[in-house]
Structure formats: structure tokens, C-alpha cells
Amino acid sequence: MPPASQARPASRFDSPQQEAFLNLWRAYDTLKALEDALFSPFDISAQQYNALRLLRRNHPGKLHTLALAGQLVSRAPDITRLIDRLEKRKLVARERPEENRRVVLVGITAAGLNLLTRLDPLVRECNLQQLGHLSPARLKTLVGLLRLARAPHEKKPPTKARPGKKGTHD
């Protein structure tokens, strides 16, 4: 038995999966700090920014609140409160169609579009600070690996049942 001084050092991680996950978490935390510093002076969260960005993409149309929640980068358990805060600042407007008052549609306002126009160059600069040191090839690899990592854990939207196929989901 080798002396204690020659013993192999214990791994800092229980498994390669743990090492990968903890590195992913640390990377997220480090990169998110840059994003938080960007949005803080505008009194907006990254999630609110993402909602505005999605609404701009759909402008001049409006999105159903649940459709908006489903498209956000991170889950929004309380989409109503997120929209409340944006509406209070007049960055979005809600609408209830006469034919179905239970449905709530959300659209971006001129003030919301103006805020995004001011943020666009700052967000691009932040993204360069976050990942600009990686080559396009490495970024492509990173994106592919991240998609692979989350794929088995994301819900797939159900597809309509085909004739003769009960409850088929692709």
C-alpha cells in the first residue's frame, strides 16, 4: 500500500455528469451576472426582456399569454405577474377578445418597442462579452451539445391524432 502522500487525490466530483452539470451551472451564473448588470439600470429582468423580444417578433400581432409563457427561455410559473409588471410600465398591452373573454392576448406597445431598440446594441455587446472569445465552430458545437443535453427533458408538443391512430404523439 503506497504511503498517504503518494495516494491518488480524490476526485472533486462524484461522476462525469456531476462535473459537467456543475460546470454548466457555474458558467450560467458567471454569464448571467453580465446580463443582470446590463438589465439592472433599465429596471427590467432577463425574463421580461425575453417576453418583450418575443412580442416584438410577433408585432403587430398579439400572443396568447400561455403561448408567450411556452416560448420563454426559462419557465415562467406566473406569467400573469410578469405581464402585470410590463403592463404597469406601459411596455405591453392586454386585450380580451369579445368572442372569448377568458382568452388574454398580449402585444408590445410603442414604449416596449422603444426600450428594445435602446437595448438591442447593448444586448449584442453583452453577448460578445459572454461568448465572443469562442470561435464560430466552437459556438456551433456548444449549441449542439446544449440542445442534446436538454432534449430528453423537454416536453414535446402533442400532435393531432391521425385517423385510425388513437392519441398519437410524435
VMD Tcl script that builds the backbone (N, CA, C; Angstrom):
set m [mol new atoms 510]
animate dup $m
set s [atomselect $m all]
$s set {name element resname resid chain x y z} {
  {N N MET 1 A 0.850 -1.173 0.000}
  {CA C MET 1 A 0.000 0.000 0.000}
  {C C MET 1 A 0.897 1.238 0.000}
  {N N PRO 2 A 0.669 2.189 -0.951}
  {CA C PRO 2 A 1.526 3.377 -1.023}
  {C C PRO 2 A 1.281 4.278 0.177}
  {N N PRO 3 A 2.297 5.026 0.578}
  {CA C PRO 3 A 2.122 5.969 1.685}
  {C C PRO 3 A 1.043 6.993 1.332}
  {N N ALA 4 A 0.440 7.583 2.354}
  {CA C ALA 4 A -0.653 8.549 2.162}
  {C C ALA 4 A -0.245 9.691 1.252}
  {N N SER 5 A 1.018 10.100 1.298}
  {CA C SER 5 A 1.479 11.214 0.468}
  {C C SER 5 A 1.476 10.862 -1.013}
  {N N GLN 6 A 1.506 9.560 -1.345}
  {CA C GLN 6 A 1.510 9.135 -2.746}
  {C C GLN 6 A 0.131 8.679 -3.211}
  {N N ALA 7 A -0.838 8.696 -2.316}
  {CA C ALA 7 A -2.182 8.254 -2.681}
  {C C ALA 7 A -2.759 9.186 -3.741}
  {N N ARG 8 A -3.542 8.603 -4.609}
  {CA C ARG 8 A -4.173 9.366 -5.680}
  {C C ARG 8 A -5.190 10.344 -5.085}
  {N N PRO 9 A -5.176 11.621 -5.501}
  {CA C PRO 9 A -6.124 12.577 -4.927}
  {C C PRO 9 A -7.563 12.188 -5.275}
  {N N ALA 10 A -8.451 12.394 -4.334}
  {CA C ALA 10 A -9.867 12.096 -4.563}
  {C C ALA 10 A -10.412 13.072 -5.596}
  {N N SER 11 A -11.300 12.580 -6.441}
  {CA C SER 11 A -11.930 13.432 -7.442}
  {C C SER 11 A -12.821 14.452 -6.746}
  {N N ARG 12 A -12.893 15.635 -7.316}
  {CA C ARG 12 A -13.756 16.678 -6.769}
  {C C ARG 12 A -15.218 16.414 -7.117}
  {N N PHE 13 A -15.446 15.459 -8.001}
  {CA C PHE 13 A -16.796 15.195 -8.485}
  {C C PHE 13 A -17.126 13.716 -8.334}
  {N N ASP 14 A -18.396 13.432 -8.135}
  {CA C ASP 14 A -18.845 12.049 -7.987}
  {C C ASP 14 A -18.930 11.317 -9.323}
  {N N SER 15 A -19.099 12.084 -10.410}
  {CA C SER 15 A -19.259 11.465 -11.731}
  {C C SER 15 A -18.966 12.504 -12.807}
  {N N PRO 16 A -18.735 12.036 -14.042}
  {CA C PRO 16 A -18.566 12.997 -15.143}
  {C C PRO 16 A -19.823 13.853 -15.345}
  {N N GLN 17 A -20.990 13.262 -15.087}
  {CA C GLN 17 A -22.240 14.012 -15.230}
  {C C GLN 17 A -22.299 15.153 -14.216}
  {N N GLN 18 A -21.876 14.868 -12.990}
  {CA C GLN 18 A -21.871 15.909 -11.968}
  {C C GLN 18 A -20.881 17.012 -12.338}
  {N N GLU 19 A -19.714 16.633 -12.823}
  {CA C GLU 19 A -18.714 17.630 -13.221}
  {C C GLU 19 A -19.255 18.517 -14.338}
  {N N ALA 20 A -19.901 17.891 -15.329}
  {CA C ALA 20 A -20.468 18.663 -16.441}
  {C C ALA 20 A -21.572 19.592 -15.942}
  {N N PHE 21 A -22.469 19.065 -15.108}
  {CA C PHE 21 A -23.576 19.881 -14.619}
  {C C PHE 21 A -23.082 21.055 -13.781}
  {N N LEU 22 A -22.151 20.807 -12.884}
  {CA C LEU 22 A -21.656 21.888 -12.031}
  {C C LEU 22 A -20.891 22.933 -12.835}
  {N N ASN 23 A -20.186 22.501 -13.876}
  {CA C ASN 23 A -19.521 23.469 -14.752}
  {C C ASN 23 A -20.541 24.279 -15.547}
  {N N LEU 24 A -21.613 23.623 -15.981}
  {CA C LEU 24 A -22.689 24.323 -16.688}
  {C C LEU 24 A -23.337 25.358 -15.766}
  {N N TRP 25 A -23.586 24.976 -14.538}
  {CA C TRP 25 A -24.197 25.867 -13.553}
  {C C TRP 25 A -23.292 27.064 -13.276}
  {N N ARG 26 A -22.009 26.798 -13.123}
  {CA C ARG 26 A -21.064 27.888 -12.855}
  {C C ARG 26 A -20.965 28.830 -14.056}
  {N N ALA 27 A -20.940 28.255 -15.260}
  {CA C ALA 27 A -20.895 29.081 -16.470}
  {C C ALA 27 A -22.147 29.953 -16.553}
  {N N TYR 28 A -23.308 29.356 -16.299}
  {CA C TYR 28 A -24.562 30.112 -16.320}
  {C C TYR 28 A -24.503 31.270 -15.328}
  {N N ASP 29 A -24.069 30.985 -14.109}
  {CA C ASP 29 A -24.018 32.013 -13.073}
  {C C ASP 29 A -23.080 33.155 -13.472}
  {N N THR 30 A -21.936 32.807 -14.033}
  {CA C THR 30 A -20.950 33.809 -14.450}
  {C C THR 30 A -21.495 34.672 -15.588}
  {N N LEU 31 A -22.087 34.031 -16.590}
  {CA C LEU 31 A -22.603 34.754 -17.753}
  {C C LEU 31 A -23.869 35.543 -17.405}
  {N N LYS 32 A -24.680 35.014 -16.500}
  {CA C LYS 32 A -25.909 35.700 -16.083}
  {C C LYS 32 A -25.591 36.995 -15.343}
  {N N ALA 33 A -24.483 37.031 -14.609}
  {CA C ALA 33 A -24.098 38.256 -13.892}
  {C C ALA 33 A -23.890 39.409 -14.873}
  {N N LEU 34 A -23.323 39.126 -16.040}
  {CA C LEU 34 A -23.136 40.160 -17.065}
  {C C LEU 34 A -24.490 40.653 -17.580}
  {N N GLU 35 A -25.407 39.718 -17.776}
  {CA C GLU 35 A -26.747 40.053 -18.253}
  {C C GLU 35 A -27.505 40.865 -17.198}
  {N N ASP 36 A -27.414 40.458 -15.943}
  {CA C ASP 36 A -28.083 41.199 -14.864}
  {C C ASP 36 A -27.568 42.634 -14.783}
  {N N ALA 37 A -26.264 42.806 -14.940}
  {CA C ALA 37 A -25.672 44.153 -14.904}
  {C C ALA 37 A -26.189 45.000 -16.070}
  {N N LEU 38 A -26.443 44.378 -17.204}
  {CA C LEU 38 A -26.976 45.090 -18.365}
  {C C LEU 38 A -28.406 45.566 -18.108}
  {N N PHE 39 A -29.275 44.678 -17.627}
  {CA C PHE 39 A -30.693 44.999 -17.494}
  {C C PHE 39 A -31.027 45.833 -16.261}
  {N N SER 40 A -30.214 45.760 -15.233}
  {CA C SER 40 A -30.498 46.442 -13.968}
  {C C SER 40 A -30.772 47.945 -14.123}
  {N N PRO 41 A -29.966 48.703 -14.863}
  {CA C PRO 41 A -30.249 50.143 -14.994}
  {C C PRO 41 A -31.584 50.443 -15.687}
  {N N PHE 42 A -32.104 49.469 -16.422}
  {CA C PHE 42 A -33.374 49.651 -17.129}
  {C C PHE 42 A -34.554 49.132 -16.300}
  {N N ASP 43 A -34.249 48.638 -15.097}
  {CA C ASP 43 A -35.267 48.097 -14.190}
  {C C ASP 43 A -36.102 47.022 -14.879}
  {N N ILE 44 A -35.408 46.104 -15.525}
  {CA C ILE 44 A -36.062 45.020 -16.245}
  {C C ILE 44 A -35.277 43.737 -15.974}
  {N N SER 45 A -35.980 42.623 -15.922}
  {CA C SER 45 A -35.317 41.335 -15.726}
  {C C SER 45 A -35.038 40.696 -17.087}
  {N N ALA 46 A -34.173 39.715 -17.088}
  {CA C ALA 46 A -33.881 38.990 -18.329}
  {C C ALA 46 A -35.150 38.326 -18.857}
  {N N GLN 47 A -35.983 37.820 -17.962}
  {CA C GLN 47 A -37.221 37.167 -18.384}
  {C C GLN 47 A -38.188 38.182 -19.003}
  {N N GLN 48 A -38.272 39.375 -18.429}
  {CA C GLN 48 A -39.124 40.414 -19.009}
  {C C GLN 48 A -38.590 40.827 -20.381}
  {N N TYR 49 A -37.276 40.961 -20.494}
  {CA C TYR 49 A -36.667 41.282 -21.785}
  {C C TYR 49 A -37.030 40.213 -22.812}
  {N N ASN 50 A -36.912 38.949 -22.425}
  {CA C ASN 50 A -37.213 37.861 -23.347}
  {C C ASN 50 A -38.674 37.912 -23.790}
  {N N ALA 51 A -39.585 38.209 -22.859}
  {CA C ALA 51 A -41.002 38.325 -23.215}
  {C C ALA 51 A -41.209 39.458 -24.220}
  {N N LEU 52 A -40.582 40.599 -23.979}
  {CA C LEU 52 A -40.695 41.727 -24.916}
  {C C LEU 52 A -40.122 41.365 -26.280}
  {N N ARG 53 A -39.007 40.664 -26.294}
  {CA C ARG 53 A -38.371 40.251 -27.545}
  {C C ARG 53 A -39.307 39.341 -28.346}
  {N N LEU 54 A -39.955 38.405 -27.662}
  {CA C LEU 54 A -40.893 37.502 -28.331}
  {C C LEU 54 A -42.112 38.259 -28.852}
  {N N LEU 55 A -42.598 39.218 -28.075}
  {CA C LEU 55 A -43.747 40.015 -28.521}
  {C C LEU 55 A -43.379 40.890 -29.715}
  {N N ARG 56 A -42.162 41.417 -29.728}
  {CA C ARG 56 A -41.720 42.221 -30.879}
  {C C ARG 56 A -41.682 41.353 -32.134}
  {N N ARG 57 A -41.203 40.127 -31.993}
  {CA C ARG 57 A -41.124 39.224 -33.143}
  {C C ARG 57 A -42.512 38.975 -33.726}
  {N N ASN 58 A -43.538 39.038 -32.902}
  {CA C ASN 58 A -44.907 38.776 -33.327}
  {C C ASN 58 A -45.662 40.054 -33.698}
  {N N HIS 59 A -45.054 41.210 -33.468}
  {CA C HIS 59 A -45.682 42.515 -33.690}
  {C C HIS 59 A -45.969 42.727 -35.175}
  {N N PRO 60 A -47.098 43.258 -35.584}
  {CA C PRO 60 A -48.120 43.899 -34.773}
  {C C PRO 60 A -49.145 42.924 -34.180}
  {N N GLY 61 A -48.938 41.632 -34.396}
  {CA C GLY 61 A -49.853 40.657 -33.808}
  {C C GLY 61 A -49.701 40.579 -32.301}
  {N N LYS 62 A -50.591 39.801 -31.709}
  {CA C LYS 62 A -50.571 39.605 -30.258}
  {C C LYS 62 A -50.434 38.114 -29.980}
  {N N LEU 63 A -49.970 37.783 -28.792}
  {CA C LEU 63 A -49.813 36.386 -28.392}
  {C C LEU 63 A -50.726 36.062 -27.220}
  {N N HIS 64 A -51.262 34.865 -27.225}
  {CA C HIS 64 A -51.992 34.340 -26.074}
  {C C HIS 64 A -50.983 34.213 -24.933}
  {N N THR 65 A -51.393 34.537 -23.721}
  {CA C THR 65 A -50.448 34.525 -22.595}
  {C C THR 65 A -49.779 33.162 -22.423}
  {N N LEU 66 A -50.516 32.075 -22.610}
  {CA C LEU 66 A -49.915 30.748 -22.453}
  {C C LEU 66 A -48.924 30.445 -23.572}
  {N N ALA 67 A -49.196 30.935 -24.773}
  {CA C ALA 67 A -48.242 30.762 -25.875}
  {C C ALA 67 A -46.959 31.523 -25.571}
  {N N LEU 68 A -47.104 32.721 -25.021}
  {CA C LEU 68 A -45.929 33.506 -24.641}
  {C C LEU 68 A -45.129 32.768 -23.572}
  {N N ALA 69 A -45.812 32.278 -22.544}
  {CA C ALA 69 A -45.132 31.545 -21.462}
  {C C ALA 69 A -44.384 30.338 -22.014}
  {N N GLY 70 A -44.975 29.649 -22.980}
  {CA C GLY 70 A -44.357 28.459 -23.559}
  {C C GLY 70 A -43.130 28.748 -24.401}
  {N N GLN 71 A -42.987 29.979 -24.870}
  {CA C GLN 71 A -41.843 30.335 -25.714}
  {C C GLN 71 A -40.684 30.957 -24.940}
  {N N LEU 72 A -40.900 31.283 -23.673}
  {CA C LEU 72 A -39.838 31.907 -22.886}
  {C C LEU 72 A -38.662 30.953 -22.713}
  {N N VAL 73 A -37.466 31.514 -22.605}
  {CA C VAL 73 A -36.257 30.708 -22.438}
  {C C VAL 73 A -36.311 29.923 -21.137}
  {N N SER 74 A -36.729 30.578 -20.056}
  {CA C SER 74 A -36.870 29.874 -18.781}
  {C C SER 74 A -38.339 29.879 -18.388}
  {N N ARG 75 A -38.727 28.862 -17.654}
  {CA C ARG 75 A -40.133 28.721 -17.284}
  {C C ARG 75 A -40.613 29.938 -16.493}
  {N N ALA 76 A -41.840 30.332 -16.761}
  {CA C ALA 76 A -42.462 31.450 -16.042}
  {C C ALA 76 A -43.694 30.903 -15.331}
  {N N PRO 77 A -43.535 30.469 -14.070}
  {CA C PRO 77 A -44.681 29.890 -13.381}
  {C C PRO 77 A -45.818 30.889 -13.191}
  {N N ASP 78 A -45.504 32.176 -13.165}
  {CA C ASP 78 A -46.548 33.184 -13.002}
  {C C ASP 78 A -46.452 34.214 -14.122}
  {N N ILE 79 A -46.883 33.801 -15.300}
  {CA C ILE 79 A -46.835 34.674 -16.471}
  {C C ILE 79 A -47.707 35.906 -16.245}
  {N N THR 80 A -48.790 35.753 -15.477}
  {CA C THR 80 A -49.683 36.888 -15.220}
  {C C THR 80 A -48.946 38.015 -14.514}
  {N N ARG 81 A -48.174 37.687 -13.493}
  {CA C ARG 81 A -47.430 38.724 -12.770}
  {C C ARG 81 A -46.348 39.344 -13.639}
  {N N LEU 82 A -45.696 38.540 -14.453}
  {CA C LEU 82 A -44.675 39.073 -15.360}
  {C C LEU 82 A -45.308 40.109 -16.291}
  {N N ILE 83 A -46.467 39.764 -16.848}
  {CA C ILE 83 A -47.174 40.688 -17.745}
  {C C ILE 83 A -47.684 41.904 -16.968}
  {N N ASP 84 A -48.147 41.686 -15.733}
  {CA C ASP 84 A -48.600 42.814 -14.896}
  {C C ASP 84 A -47.507 43.871 -14.769}
  {N N ARG 85 A -46.284 43.426 -14.482}
  {CA C ARG 85 A -45.177 44.376 -14.291}
  {C C ARG 85 A -44.867 45.122 -15.589}
  {N N LEU 86 A -44.906 44.423 -16.718}
  {CA C LEU 86 A -44.646 45.077 -18.007}
  {C C LEU 86 A -45.781 46.033 -18.369}
  {N N GLU 87 A -47.008 45.640 -18.068}
  {CA C GLU 87 A -48.161 46.491 -18.378}
  {C C GLU 87 A -48.149 47.748 -17.505}
  {N N LYS 88 A -47.757 47.612 -16.248}
  {CA C LYS 88 A -47.685 48.763 -15.344}
  {C C LYS 88 A -46.737 49.826 -15.895}
  {N N ARG 89 A -45.676 49.390 -16.586}
  {CA C ARG 89 A -44.718 50.317 -17.192}
  {C C ARG 89 A -45.118 50.700 -18.618}
  {N N LYS 90 A -46.288 50.237 -19.047}
  {CA C LYS 90 A -46.834 50.532 -20.376}
  {C C LYS 90 A -45.954 49.991 -21.509}
  {N N LEU 91 A -45.283 48.865 -21.242}
  {CA C LEU 91 A -44.436 48.225 -22.250}
  {C C LEU 91 A -45.217 47.193 -23.052}
  {N N VAL 92 A -46.325 46.708 -22.484}
  {CA C VAL 92 A -47.222 45.780 -23.167}
  {C C VAL 92 A -48.660 46.206 -22.901}
  {N N ALA 93 A -49.567 45.687 -23.720}
  {CA C ALA 93 A -50.999 45.923 -23.519}
  {C C ALA 93 A -51.727 44.593 -23.656}
  {N N ARG 94 A -52.744 44.423 -22.807}
  {CA C ARG 94 A -53.560 43.203 -22.844}
  {C C ARG 94 A -54.870 43.478 -23.560}
  {N N GLU 95 A -55.400 42.412 -24.120}
  {CA C GLU 95 A -56.675 42.517 -24.825}
  {C C GLU 95 A -57.449 41.226 -24.591}
  {N N ARG 96 A -58.745 41.359 -24.352}
  {CA C ARG 96 A -59.627 40.191 -24.221}
  {C C ARG 96 A -60.608 40.220 -25.392}
  {N N PRO 97 A -60.494 39.261 -26.296}
  {CA C PRO 97 A -61.401 39.250 -27.449}
  {C C PRO 97 A -62.863 39.090 -27.010}
  {N N GLU 98 A -63.757 39.807 -27.683}
  {CA C GLU 98 A -65.188 39.755 -27.359}
  {C C GLU 98 A -65.733 38.334 -27.464}
  {N N GLU 99 A -65.258 37.562 -28.440}
  {CA C GLU 99 A -65.804 36.221 -28.664}
  {C C GLU 99 A -65.415 35.222 -27.569}
  {N N ASN 100 A -64.364 35.520 -26.814}
  {CA C ASN 100 A -63.965 34.636 -25.714}
  {C C ASN 100 A -63.224 35.466 -24.670}
  {N N ARG 101 A -63.952 35.930 -23.662}
  {CA C ARG 101 A -63.383 36.829 -22.656}
  {C C ARG 101 A -62.385 36.129 -21.736}
  {N N ARG 102 A -62.332 34.789 -21.787}
  {CA C ARG 102 A -61.360 34.064 -20.955}
  {C C ARG 102 A -59.956 34.135 -21.541}
  {N N VAL 103 A -59.861 34.384 -22.825}
  {CA C VAL 103 A -58.566 34.465 -23.508}
  {C C VAL 103 A -57.944 35.835 -23.260}
  {N N VAL 104 A -56.661 35.843 -22.971}
  {CA C VAL 104 A -55.932 37.104 -22.803}
  {C C VAL 104 A -54.818 37.137 -23.843}
  {N N LEU 105 A -54.861 38.152 -24.682}
  {CA C LEU 105 A -53.829 38.360 -25.693}
  {C C LEU 105 A -52.936 39.509 -25.236}
  {N N VAL 106 A -51.659 39.401 -25.541}
  {CA C VAL 106 A -50.698 40.428 -25.131}
  {C C VAL 106 A -49.944 40.901 -26.361}
  {N N GLY 107 A -49.764 42.211 -26.446}
  {CA C GLY 107 A -48.981 42.800 -27.526}
  {C C GLY 107 A -48.015 43.829 -26.967}
  {N N ILE 108 A -46.950 44.058 -27.685}
  {CA C ILE 108 A -45.957 45.049 -27.265}
  {C C ILE 108 A -46.432 46.441 -27.679}
  {N N THR 109 A -46.156 47.428 -26.861}
  {CA C THR 109 A -46.543 48.815 -27.146}
  {C C THR 109 A -45.373 49.560 -27.792}
  {N N ALA 110 A -45.642 50.793 -28.195}
  {CA C ALA 110 A -44.572 51.637 -28.753}
  {C C ALA 110 A -43.462 51.835 -27.722}
  {N N ALA 111 A -43.838 51.996 -26.451}
  {CA C ALA 111 A -42.823 52.158 -25.393}
  {C C ALA 111 A -41.971 50.897 -25.258}
  {N N GLY 112 A -42.595 49.734 -25.389}
  {CA C GLY 112 A -41.849 48.474 -25.337}
  {C C GLY 112 A -40.898 48.341 -26.512}
  {N N LEU 113 A -41.370 48.716 -27.699}
  {CA C LEU 113 A -40.509 48.682 -28.888}
  {C C LEU 113 A -39.339 49.648 -28.736}
  {N N ASN 114 A -39.616 50.822 -28.189}
  {CA C ASN 114 A -38.567 51.819 -27.972}
  {C C ASN 114 A -37.505 51.298 -26.998}
  {N N LEU 115 A -37.949 50.668 -25.916}
  {CA C LEU 115 A -36.995 50.112 -24.954}
  {C C LEU 115 A -36.115 49.055 -25.617}
  {N N LEU 116 A -36.720 48.169 -26.403}
  {CA C LEU 116 A -35.931 47.134 -27.082}
  {C C LEU 116 A -34.935 47.740 -28.068}
  {N N THR 117 A -35.333 48.798 -28.754}
  {CA C THR 117 A -34.424 49.474 -29.687}
  {C C THR 117 A -33.208 50.014 -28.943}
  {N N ARG 118 A -33.424 50.548 -27.750}
  {CA C ARG 118 A -32.301 51.039 -26.934}
  {C C ARG 118 A -31.445 49.885 -26.409}
  {N N LEU 119 A -32.088 48.754 -26.103}
  {CA C LEU 119 A -31.362 47.615 -25.541}
  {C C LEU 119 A -30.608 46.788 -26.588}
  {N N ASP 120 A -31.093 46.766 -27.824}
  {CA C ASP 120 A -30.514 45.888 -28.855}
  {C C ASP 120 A -28.992 45.956 -28.943}
  {N N PRO 121 A -28.381 47.138 -29.117}
  {CA C PRO 121 A -26.915 47.157 -29.230}
  {C C PRO 121 A -26.225 46.739 -27.927}
  {N N LEU 122 A -26.845 47.033 -26.801}
  {CA C LEU 122 A -26.266 46.656 -25.509}
  {C C LEU 122 A -26.310 45.142 -25.303}
  {N N VAL 123 A -27.393 44.516 -25.747}
  {CA C VAL 123 A -27.511 43.056 -25.642}
  {C C VAL 123 A -26.492 42.385 -26.556}
  {N N ARG 124 A -26.332 42.914 -27.772}
  {CA C ARG 124 A -25.319 42.341 -28.686}
  {C C ARG 124 A -23.930 42.440 -28.063}
  {N N GLU 125 A -23.624 43.576 -27.457}
  {CA C GLU 125 A -22.325 43.759 -26.801}
  {C C GLU 125 A -22.173 42.798 -25.621}
  {N N CYS 126 A -23.222 42.621 -24.858}
  {CA C CYS 126 A -23.193 41.689 -23.724}
  {C C CYS 126 A -22.939 40.264 -24.217}
  {N N ASN 127 A -23.627 39.874 -25.296}
  {CA C ASN 127 A -23.417 38.535 -25.853}
  {C C ASN 127 A -21.981 38.338 -26.317}
  {N N LEU 128 A -21.380 39.394 -26.861}
  {CA C LEU 128 A -19.960 39.318 -27.246}
  {C C LEU 128 A -19.068 39.166 -26.017}
  {N N GLN 129 A -19.390 39.893 -24.955}
  {CA C GLN 129 A -18.627 39.751 -23.709}
  {C C GLN 129 A -18.763 38.336 -23.164}
  {N N GLN 130 A -19.969 37.791 -23.253}
  {CA C GLN 130 A -20.227 36.472 -22.695}
  {C C GLN 130 A -19.523 35.367 -23.477}
  {N N LEU 131 A -19.630 35.387 -24.796}
  {CA C LEU 131 A -19.168 34.247 -25.593}
  {C C LEU 131 A -18.349 34.622 -26.822}
  {N N GLY 132 A -17.989 35.881 -26.948}
  {CA C GLY 132 A -17.234 36.327 -28.119}
  {C C GLY 132 A -15.838 35.739 -28.221}
  {N N HIS 133 A -15.322 35.190 -27.142}
  {CA C HIS 133 A -13.986 34.585 -27.162}
  {C C HIS 133 A -13.984 33.197 -27.806}
  {N N LEU 134 A -15.178 32.648 -28.084}
  {CA C LEU 134 A -15.273 31.331 -28.716}
  {C C LEU 134 A -15.394 31.488 -30.228}
  {N N SER 135 A -14.748 30.607 -30.950}
  {CA C SER 135 A -14.825 30.636 -32.417}
  {C C SER 135 A -16.227 30.215 -32.862}
  {N N PRO 136 A -16.614 30.575 -34.094}
  {CA C PRO 136 A -17.916 30.134 -34.605}
  {C C PRO 136 A -18.075 28.609 -34.555}
  {N N ALA 137 A -17.012 27.879 -34.844}
  {CA C ALA 137 A -17.093 26.412 -34.812}
  {C C ALA 137 A -17.351 25.913 -33.388}
  {N N ARG 138 A -16.670 26.510 -32.417}
  {CA C ARG 138 A -16.882 26.089 -31.020}
  {C C ARG 138 A -18.277 26.486 -30.539}
  {N N LEU 139 A -18.756 27.646 -30.958}
  {CA C LEU 139 A -20.115 28.052 -30.585}
  {C C LEU 139 A -21.140 27.073 -31.147}
  {N N LYS 140 A -20.946 26.662 -32.397}
  {CA C LYS 140 A -21.858 25.701 -33.021}
  {C C LYS 140 A -21.839 24.379 -32.253}
  {N N THR 141 A -20.650 23.935 -31.866}
  {CA C THR 141 A -20.521 22.702 -31.085}
  {C C THR 141 A -21.206 22.857 -29.731}
  {N N LEU 142 A -20.975 23.990 -29.077}
  {CA C LEU 142 A -21.582 24.246 -27.768}
  {C C LEU 142 A -23.102 24.224 -27.860}
  {N N VAL 143 A -23.651 24.911 -28.842}
  {CA C VAL 143 A -25.105 24.947 -29.020}
  {C C VAL 143 A -25.637 23.532 -29.243}
  {N N GLY 144 A -24.967 22.762 -30.074}
  {CA C GLY 144 A -25.394 21.383 -30.329}
  {C C GLY 144 A -25.368 20.528 -29.073}
  {N N LEU 145 A -24.315 20.653 -28.286}
  {CA C LEU 145 A -24.210 19.879 -27.045}
  {C C LEU 145 A -25.282 20.294 -26.037}
  {N N LEU 146 A -25.553 21.585 -25.939}
  {CA C LEU 146 A -26.584 22.052 -25.011}
  {C C LEU 146 A -27.966 21.555 -25.435}
  {N N ARG 147 A -28.231 21.545 -26.727}
  {CA C ARG 147 A -29.518 21.011 -27.217}
  {C C ARG 147 A -29.640 19.528 -26.896}
  {N N LEU 148 A -28.547 18.789 -27.105}
  {CA C LEU 148 A -28.551 17.359 -26.778}
  {C C LEU 148 A -28.784 17.133 -25.287}
  {N N ALA 149 A -28.173 17.953 -24.459}
  {CA C ALA 149 A -28.298 17.786 -23.009}
  {C C ALA 149 A -29.729 18.000 -22.534}
  {N N ARG 150 A -30.431 18.963 -23.113}
  {CA C ARG 150 A -31.779 19.254 -22.609}
  {C C ARG 150 A -32.879 18.492 -23.343}
  {N N ALA 151 A -32.597 17.944 -24.513}
  {CA C ALA 151 A -33.624 17.304 -25.343}
  {C C ALA 151 A -34.473 16.256 -24.613}
  {N N PRO 152 A -33.879 15.323 -23.872}
  {CA C PRO 152 A -34.737 14.306 -23.248}
  {C C PRO 152 A -35.599 14.842 -22.104}
  {N N HIS 153 A -35.373 16.076 -21.705}
  {CA C HIS 153 A -36.084 16.635 -20.558}
  {C C HIS 153 A -37.126 17.674 -20.940}
  {N N GLU 154 A -37.202 18.012 -22.216}
  {CA C GLU 154 A -38.186 18.991 -22.668}
  {C C GLU 154 A -39.419 18.271 -23.168}
  {N N LYS 155 A -40.566 18.882 -22.884}
  {CA C LYS 155 A -41.823 18.309 -23.352}
  {C C LYS 155 A -41.946 18.535 -24.846}
  {N N LYS 156 A -42.377 17.494 -25.530}
  {CA C LYS 156 A -42.666 17.646 -26.953}
  {C C LYS 156 A -44.142 17.990 -27.081}
  {N N PRO 157 A -44.465 18.962 -27.941}
  {CA C PRO 157 A -45.882 19.306 -28.092}
  {C C PRO 157 A -46.639 18.138 -28.710}
  {N N PRO 158 A -47.841 17.851 -28.213}
  {CA C PRO 158 A -48.619 16.755 -28.795}
  {C C PRO 158 A -49.054 17.114 -30.205}
  {N N THR 159 A -49.142 16.104 -31.029}
  {CA C THR 159 A -49.632 16.313 -32.394}
  {C C THR 159 A -51.068 15.819 -32.446}
  {N N LYS 160 A -51.787 16.282 -33.445}
  {CA C LYS 160 A -53.171 15.856 -33.592}
  {C C LYS 160 A -53.193 14.370 -33.930}
  {N N ALA 161 A -54.187 13.689 -33.386}
  {CA C ALA 161 A -54.336 12.264 -33.677}
  {C C ALA 161 A -54.656 12.091 -35.152}
  {N N ARG 162 A -54.025 11.109 -35.747}
  {CA C ARG 162 A -54.299 10.803 -37.150}
  {C C ARG 162 A -55.454 9.808 -37.213}
  {N N PRO 163 A -56.197 9.831 -38.311}
  {CA C PRO 163 A -57.296 8.869 -38.428}
  {C C PRO 163 A -56.762 7.450 -38.218}
  {N N GLY 164 A -57.459 6.704 -37.377}
  {CA C GLY 164 A -57.057 5.322 -37.119}
  {C C GLY 164 A -55.977 5.186 -36.065}
  {N N LYS 165 A -55.437 6.291 -35.580}
  {CA C LYS 165 A -54.375 6.274 -34.561}
  {C C LYS 165 A -54.891 7.037 -33.347}
  {N N LYS 166 A -55.222 6.339 -32.291}
  {CA C LYS 166 A -55.758 6.990 -31.100}
  {C C LYS 166 A -54.647 7.623 -30.290}
  {N N GLY 167 A -54.797 8.938 -29.991}
  {CA C GLY 167 A -53.870 9.631 -29.100}
  {C C GLY 167 A -52.422 9.592 -29.531}
  {N N THR 168 A -52.170 9.650 -30.813}
  {CA C THR 168 A -50.794 9.584 -31.307}
  {C C THR 168 A -50.039 10.855 -30.973}
  {N N HIS 169 A -48.859 10.691 -30.437}
  {CA C HIS 169 A -47.964 11.815 -30.154}
  {C C HIS 169 A -46.636 11.504 -30.806}
  {N N ASP 170 A -46.125 12.444 -31.595}
  {CA C ASP 170 A -44.816 12.235 -32.230}
  {C C ASP 170 A -43.709 12.644 -31.310}
}
mol reanalyze $m
mol bondsrecalc $m
mol representation Tube
mol addrep $m
